[in-house]
Amino acid sequence: MADADRARWDARHAAVGAGSPQPPDALRGRLELLPPGGRVLELACGRGAVAVWLALRGFAVDAVDVSGAGLAAGAALAERSGVGERVRWVAADLDAGIPPSCAGPYDVVVCQRFRDTGLYPAMAERLAPGGLLVVSVLSEVGDTGGPYRAPAGELAAAFADLEVLAHAERDGEAALVARRT
Ligand SMILES: C[S@@+](CC[C@H](N)C(=O)[O-])C[C@H]1O[C@@H](n2cnc3c(N)ncnc32)[C@H](O)[C@@H]1O
């Protein structure tokens, strides 16, 4: 990622006030799919709302983002929430792939509102047997299209080797929840 893009993300994260822990969007209404505990990898974690929510549920979370401002906000939220020791904040540019320090295996892999099709195989590979993948991206379905949006069927095709538990494409968003068998 170019320095200017990283600076833009830093500015965006710094400009937004403190967040609160939140479940992954794709799991709302289906939290029973989460395993009872274990290790989580979250890619492009932003200000850490999902990472901290998962830590509050008892998971040990590796949360990756390129933005130092986002990670700092996440670390502050984790401390305030009493789970500072359960999240490892990893500064890394995912353009270079998932960092070697996040080799897994993971019981849950989450990636929300960040799309890099080149990472899809590595995300599936990081899953432990029985592990849960939770992905959401901007979609062309229900929108006018654009460079960052997934064409119809992208997630289902990319993760065809997993057992699909939920899949939706509408209103400009696509989400997939799937399990490694
Ligand atoms: C739209 S935000 C989504 C944040 C979070 N997942 C959420 O749902 O709120 C996209 C995130 O991706 C991060 N990001 C963008 N490009 C990245 C890259 N190449 N490597 C790592 N993180 C990146 C940004 O810093 C930002 O936090």
The ligand as an SDF file (V2000), in Angstrom:
LIG
                    3D

 27 29  0  0  0  0  0  0  0  0999 V2000
  -13.7120   -0.1830    5.4540 C   0  0  0  0  0  0  0  0  0  0  0  0
  -12.5210   -0.4670    6.7120 S   0  0  0  0  0  0  0  0  0  0  0  0
  -13.2080   -1.8660    7.5380 C   0  0  0  0  0  0  0  0  0  0  0  0
  -12.7360   -1.9720    8.9660 C   0  0  0  0  0  0  0  0  0  0  0  0
  -13.4150   -3.0740    9.7620 C   0  0  0  0  0  0  0  0  0  0  0  0
  -13.1870   -4.3820    9.1970 N   0  0  0  0  0  0  0  0  0  0  0  0
  -14.8960   -2.8060    9.8960 C   0  0  0  0  0  0  0  0  0  0  0  0
  -15.7050   -3.6170    9.4640 O   0  0  0  0  0  0  0  0  0  0  0  0
  -15.2440   -1.7440   10.4530 O   0  0  0  0  0  0  0  0  0  0  0  0
  -11.1710   -1.1800    5.8290 C   0  0  0  0  0  0  0  0  0  0  0  0
   -9.9390   -1.4280    6.6800 C   0  0  0  0  0  0  0  0  0  0  0  0
   -8.9550   -2.0460    5.8850 O   0  0  0  0  0  0  0  0  0  0  0  0
   -7.6960   -1.5340    6.2350 C   0  0  0  0  0  0  0  0  0  0  0  0
   -6.8210   -1.7620    5.0910 N   0  0  0  0  0  0  0  0  0  0  0  0
   -6.9670   -1.2380    3.8360 C   0  0  0  0  0  0  0  0  0  0  0  0
   -5.9860   -1.7110    3.0390 N   0  0  0  0  0  0  0  0  0  0  0  0
   -5.2300   -2.5300    3.8020 C   0  0  0  0  0  0  0  0  0  0  0  0
   -4.0540   -3.2960    3.5470 C   0  0  0  0  0  0  0  0  0  0  0  0
   -3.4750   -3.3140    2.3520 N   0  0  0  0  0  0  0  0  0  0  0  0
   -3.5240   -4.0210    4.5590 N   0  0  0  0  0  0  0  0  0  0  0  0
   -4.1000   -4.0070    5.7970 C   0  0  0  0  0  0  0  0  0  0  0  0
   -5.1960   -3.3030    6.0930 N   0  0  0  0  0  0  0  0  0  0  0  0
   -5.7530   -2.5650    5.1080 C   0  0  0  0  0  0  0  0  0  0  0  0
   -7.9410   -0.0850    6.5670 C   0  0  0  0  0  0  0  0  0  0  0  0
   -6.9510    0.4710    7.3940 O   0  0  0  0  0  0  0  0  0  0  0  0
   -9.3020   -0.1850    7.2620 C   0  0  0  0  0  0  0  0  0  0  0  0
   -9.1290   -0.3370    8.6420 O   0  0  0  0  0  0  0  0  0  0  0  0
  1  2  1  0
  2  3  1  0
  2 10  1  0
  3  4  1  0
  4  5  1  0
  5  6  1  0
  5  7  1  0
  7  8  2  0
  7  9  1  0
 10 11  1  0
 11 12  1  0
 11 26  1  0
 12 13  1  0
 13 14  1  0
 13 24  1  0
 14 15  1  0
 14 23  1  0
 15 16  2  0
 16 17  1  0
 17 18  1  0
 17 23  2  0
 18 19  1  0
 18 20  2  0
 20 21  1  0
 21 22  2  0
 22 23  1  0
 24 25  1  0
 24 26  1  0
 26 27  1  0
M  CHG  2   2   1   9  -1
M  END
$$$$
